[in-house]
């Protein structure tokens, strides 16, 4: 992998079961033959991220990613069942940092809504791949964005 350094996962005194999994959506559209990526701000810090969340009862991982895309970014579309990648990060909760792995599913956006569940809590921005990768703080996620090539279909 082009010299990319993966983040070490720190489980503190916990065991492997203390690692959490989230499902993320790499929301994209094609405008004027160029790929655009949708980023949203996180609720607490305002950092630019992709929509992501916890597993949902009765939903596949890809469907859970699509639900997060609707709730956090106000987009609907076709989610791909094969992940574009995985990145690790620490989710800050109260005074604790919870180690997480996020599995990223591409979602080809068909509809962008003016109003959505978390519209009052987040900003949404469409960007070319390079600009989107530069805005996210996680290097593994940036690499996923830069290397993403949508299926031509």
Secondary structure, DSSP 8 states (H G I E B T S, - for coil): -TT--------TT--GGG-EEEEEEEEEEEETTEEEEEEEE-TTT--EE--EEE--TT--HHHHHHHHIIIII-EEEEEEEEEEEEEEEEEEETTEEEEEEEEEEEEEEEEE-SS-TTTTT--EEEEEHHHHHHHBS-HHHHHHHHH------
